[in-house]
């Protein structure tokens, strides 16, 4: 019970630290971010184990080996670091600092907010800002499409960058959050349906879908609560859009927070788009306004922060219970 209490204290501290300072530039100019180190490990193993002349099955098995090696290594490092932290007097403070490096509340809000600021200056500045957070070609996007892309990224990454890390940290501590970030990073790097990664990255993509299944759905209903608290948002609209549109999304998970946010704020998101010059005929999410503006991005960021606050409430209640 003593260790569990300290893990919960560490997680609350992590949320507070991330809210206050996010990812400090001064630190990451001197030290690599943990996700960067995970990415370097993936790149190194890919260089060793992905052979262009291999059969699809061999590529799949090599990709599975790569993903499991990275995830197991990160989990083992997490176990060791957590054990060392909790041996020290007030070691939960150090554990909280380490956890905070893997939660992305402030950095996500800042990156999405930068798109609104860029659009205030002009379309080219908005396109440049959104290029940092989405994979599609920003030159294909007008002001409304740039705004939608920013809001869609905010919704999806609320689940991937905030809810899921906190979820796994709450139940599994530092090994859980590190293991989750390893899976998520592997998916973002090799889980593409490109010629190079179609088979090599398939296991990473499938594993990412599995570990995000519950957090994505939790994130949607946390947004419902956040919308109930935020003036001008509609929790009823969020619930109705989840029920109608979440399962229509191209992703088995991203549609849930996206549907919740679009319904809460009266937006229409997703829909047909271009990826690398190729058109996709994705379904629309929400039945509101598709012509989003910088002010709509800022409304979405406000709902994001209300929803981040909701996450802390049950953790605090559990901590008080100890």
SULDAGI-V254192 format. One line per field, one symbol per residue. ss: DSSP state (H for helix, E for strand, C for the rest). psi: psi as a letter, one per 30 degrees, with the letter a starting at -180 (. if undefined). burial: # if it has 9 or more other C-alpha atoms within 8 Angstrom, else .. A space follows every 50 residues. Layout:
BEGIN
ss = ???
psi = ???
burial = ???
END
This chain:
BEGIN
ss = CHHHHHHHHHHHHHHHHHHHHCCCHHHHCCCCCHHHHHHHHHHHHHHHHC CCCCCHHHHHHHHHHHHHHHHHHHHHHHHHHHHHHHHCCCHHHHHHHHHH CCCCHHHHHHHHHHHHHHHHHCHHHHHHHHCCCCCCCHHHCCHHHHHHHH HHHHHHHHHHHHHHHHHHHHHHHHHHHHHHHHHHHHHHHHCCCCCCCCCC CHHHHHHHHHHHHHHHHHHHHHHHHHHHHCCCCCHHHHHHHHHHHHHHCC CCCHHHHHHHHHHHHCECEECCEEECCEEECCCEECCCECCCCHHHHHHH HHHHHHHHHHHHHHHHHHHHHC
psi = eeeeeeeeeeeeeeeeeeeefbjkeeeffekkkeeeeeeeeeeeeeeefj keglleeeeeeeeeeeeeeeeeeeeeeeeeeeeeeffkkgffeeeeeeef fgkhdeeeeeeeefeeeeeffleeeeeeefffflfljfffkaeeeeeeee eeeeeefeeefdeeeeeeeefgaeeeeeeeeeeeeeefefhlhleegeee geeeeeeeeeffeeeeeeeefeeeeeeefkkfljeeeeeeeeeefefflf kfeffeeeeeeeeeghljlbaklkjhfkkkhllkklgbkfilleeeeeee eeeeeeeeeeefeeeeeeeef.
burial = ....###########.###..##....#......#.###.##..##..## ...#....######.##..###.######.##.###....########## #########.#########...#.#######.##..##..#.######## ####################.################..###....#### #####.###.###.##############.#..###.######..##..#. .########################......#######.#.###.##### #.##.#######..##..#...
END
